[in-house]
Amino acid sequence: MKNVYIVRHCKAEGQSADAPLTDAGLEQADQLAEFLIDRNIQSILSSPYERATQTIAPLAGKLGIEVRLDDRLQERLLSRQSHPEWRERLRRTYDDLDLCYEGGESSRTAMNRAAAVMNEVLHSEDNHVVIVSHGNLISLLLNYYDPRIGFDEWAALSNPDVYHLTFRHETPSIQRIWPG
C-alpha cells in the first residue's frame, strides 16, 4: 500500500517563482511539519518554487530527509498574458481539458506531467511520500484520479492544504485531511 500526501504550499507573498512565504505562512509550515511528523514519511518531492520549498523545509529538517525538487511540480501557467477574467478562463479549462490559452498550458498537459511524477512515486520503493505543489496543479492531479474534482474543489483549497491518497490498487482513495 502506498500513502501519498499531496501538500499545497502555505500562504505566500505572491505568485512568482521566487515569492517567499509570509510570516503566517512560515508558522503554517511549522504546523504542517507537526501534522505530518508521525506519518512515516520516507521521501519528499517538491516544486522548485520558493513557497513550496519553504513549506516543506521544517518537516524535511525534522526528519533529516533531503527534498527532491522536480520541475514537473511547478504551478500550471494558464496564459502568458494577464486577463481580468482569469477565474472564468480557468473554469473553462476544467470543462475542456485541452483548452489552451496563448503561451499557457492545457489542463491535460499539466495533469499528465503531475501524473508522471505520481507514477514514478508509485513505482518507487517508498510507501509514504509527500509531494508539495500548487493549487491548480494539485486539483488537476486529483482530477486525474477522480474526474468529479474540478474548479469548485480548486476554489475550496486552502493554504496550506493536504490530501491523503491511499493506493491499494491503481485507483486511490482520496481524502482531504488538513484540519484548517
C-alpha positions as CSV (number, residue, x, y, z in Angstrom):
1,M,0.0,0.0,0.0
2,K,1.2,3.5,-0.9
3,N,0.4,6.6,1.1
4,V,1.0,9.8,-0.8
5,Y,0.4,13.2,0.9
6,I,-0.3,15.9,-1.6
7,V,0.5,19.3,0.0
8,R,-0.4,22.7,-1.2
9,H,2.1,25.4,-0.2
10,C,1.4,27.7,2.8
11,K,0.5,31.4,2.5
12,A,2.9,33.2,0.2
13,E,3.7,36.8,-0.6
14,G,2.8,36.4,-4.3
15,Q,2.6,34.1,-7.3
16,S,6.1,34.5,-8.8
17,A,8.5,31.5,-8.6
18,D,10.6,33.3,-6.0
19,A,7.7,34.6,-3.8
20,P,8.5,33.6,-0.2
21,L,6.1,32.6,2.5
22,T,4.5,35.3,4.6
23,D,5.2,35.3,8.3
24,A,1.9,33.5,8.8
25,G,2.9,31.0,6.1
26,L,6.2,30.3,7.9
27,E,4.1,29.5,11.1
28,Q,1.8,27.3,9.0
29,A,4.9,25.4,7.7
30,D,5.8,24.6,11.3
31,Q,2.3,23.4,12.0
32,L,2.3,21.3,8.8
33,A,5.5,19.6,10.0
34,E,3.9,18.7,13.3
35,F,0.9,17.4,11.4
36,L,2.9,15.1,9.2
37,I,5.8,14.2,11.5
38,D,4.3,10.8,12.6
39,R,3.3,9.5,9.2
40,N,6.5,7.6,8.5
41,I,7.5,9.8,5.6
42,Q,10.3,8.3,3.5
43,S,10.7,10.8,0.7
44,I,9.7,14.3,-0.2
45,L,9.3,15.8,-3.7
46,S,8.6,19.5,-4.2
47,S,8.0,22.1,-6.8
48,P,11.2,24.2,-7.0
49,Y,9.2,27.4,-6.3
50,E,10.3,29.2,-3.1
51,R,6.9,29.0,-1.4
52,A,6.8,25.2,-1.9
53,T,10.3,24.5,-0.7
54,Q,9.8,26.8,2.4
55,T,6.5,25.0,3.1
56,I,8.2,21.6,3.5
57,A,11.6,22.7,4.9
58,P,10.6,22.3,8.6
59,L,9.3,18.7,8.1
60,A,12.3,17.8,6.0
61,G,14.6,19.2,8.7
62,K,12.9,17.3,11.5
63,L,13.0,14.0,9.5
64,G,16.5,14.5,8.1
65,I,15.2,14.0,4.6
66,E,16.5,15.8,1.5
67,V,13.8,17.4,-0.5
68,R,14.0,16.4,-4.2
69,L,13.0,19.3,-6.5
70,D,11.0,18.4,-9.6
71,D,10.2,21.0,-12.2
72,R,7.1,19.0,-13.2
73,L,5.5,20.1,-9.9
74,Q,5.6,23.8,-10.8
75,E,2.3,25.6,-11.0
76,R,0.5,25.4,-14.2
77,L,0.7,28.5,-16.4
78,L,-2.8,29.4,-17.6
79,S,-1.6,32.1,-20.0
80,R,1.4,34.4,-20.6
81,Q,-0.9,37.4,-20.6
82,S,-2.8,38.7,-17.6
83,H,-6.6,38.7,-18.0
84,P,-9.1,40.3,-15.7
85,E,-11.5,37.3,-16.2
86,W,-8.8,34.7,-15.4
87,R,-11.1,32.8,-13.0
88,E,-13.7,32.2,-15.7
89,R,-10.9,31.3,-18.1
90,L,-9.6,28.8,-15.5
91,R,-13.1,27.4,-15.0
92,R,-13.4,26.7,-18.8
93,T,-10.1,24.6,-18.7
94,Y,-11.8,22.2,-16.3
95,D,-14.7,21.7,-18.7
96,D,-12.3,21.4,-21.7
97,L,-9.1,19.7,-20.6
98,D,-7.5,20.5,-24.0
99,L,-8.3,24.2,-24.0
100,C,-5.0,26.2,-24.1
101,Y,-4.6,29.9,-23.9
102,E,-1.8,31.9,-25.5
103,G,1.5,30.8,-24.1
104,G,-0.2,28.7,-21.5
105,E,-0.6,25.0,-20.8
106,S,-3.8,23.0,-21.2
107,S,-5.2,21.2,-18.2
108,R,-4.5,17.8,-19.8
109,T,-0.8,18.7,-20.3
110,A,-0.4,19.9,-16.8
111,M,-2.3,16.9,-15.4
112,N,-0.1,14.5,-17.4
113,R,3.1,15.9,-16.0
114,A,1.9,15.7,-12.5
115,A,0.6,12.1,-13.1
116,A,4.1,11.2,-14.4
117,V,5.6,12.3,-11.1
118,M,2.9,10.2,-9.3
119,N,3.6,7.2,-11.5
120,E,7.3,7.4,-10.5
121,V,6.3,7.6,-6.8
122,L,4.0,4.6,-7.2
123,H,6.9,2.5,-8.7
124,S,9.4,3.6,-6.1
125,E,10.3,1.6,-3.0
126,D,9.0,4.3,-0.7
127,N,5.5,3.7,0.7
128,H,5.0,7.1,2.5
129,V,5.7,10.1,0.3
130,V,5.0,13.8,0.4
131,I,4.5,15.8,-2.8
132,V,4.4,19.6,-2.5
133,S,3.0,21.7,-5.3
134,H,0.4,24.4,-6.2
135,G,-3.3,24.6,-6.1
136,N,-4.2,24.3,-9.8
137,L,-1.8,21.5,-10.5
138,I,-2.9,19.7,-7.3
139,S,-6.6,19.9,-8.4
140,L,-5.7,18.6,-11.8
141,L,-3.7,15.7,-10.3
142,L,-6.7,14.8,-8.1
143,N,-9.0,15.1,-11.2
144,Y,-6.7,12.6,-13.0
145,Y,-7.9,10.0,-10.4
146,D,-11.4,11.4,-9.8
147,P,-13.0,13.4,-12.6
148,R,-15.5,14.8,-10.1
149,I,-12.8,17.0,-8.7
150,G,-12.7,20.2,-10.7
151,F,-12.9,24.0,-10.5
152,D,-15.0,24.2,-7.3
153,E,-12.6,21.9,-5.5
154,W,-9.7,24.1,-6.7
155,A,-11.5,27.2,-5.4
156,A,-12.1,25.5,-2.0
157,L,-8.4,24.7,-1.5
158,S,-6.7,26.4,1.5
159,N,-3.1,27.5,2.0
160,P,-1.8,25.0,3.1
161,D,-3.9,22.0,2.3
162,V,-3.2,18.3,2.5
163,Y,-4.8,15.4,0.6
164,H,-4.0,11.8,1.5
165,L,-4.1,9.4,-1.4
166,T,-4.0,5.7,-0.4
167,F,-3.2,3.3,-3.2
168,R,-4.1,-0.3,-2.7
169,H,-4.7,-0.7,-6.4
170,E,-4.4,1.7,-9.4
171,T,-7.2,4.0,-8.2
172,P,-6.6,5.6,-4.9
173,S,-8.9,6.6,-2.1
174,I,-8.7,10.4,-1.8
175,Q,-9.2,12.2,1.5
176,R,-8.7,15.8,2.4
177,I,-7.0,15.7,5.8
178,W,-5.8,19.2,6.6
179,P,-7.8,20.5,9.5
180,G,-7.5,24.1,8.6
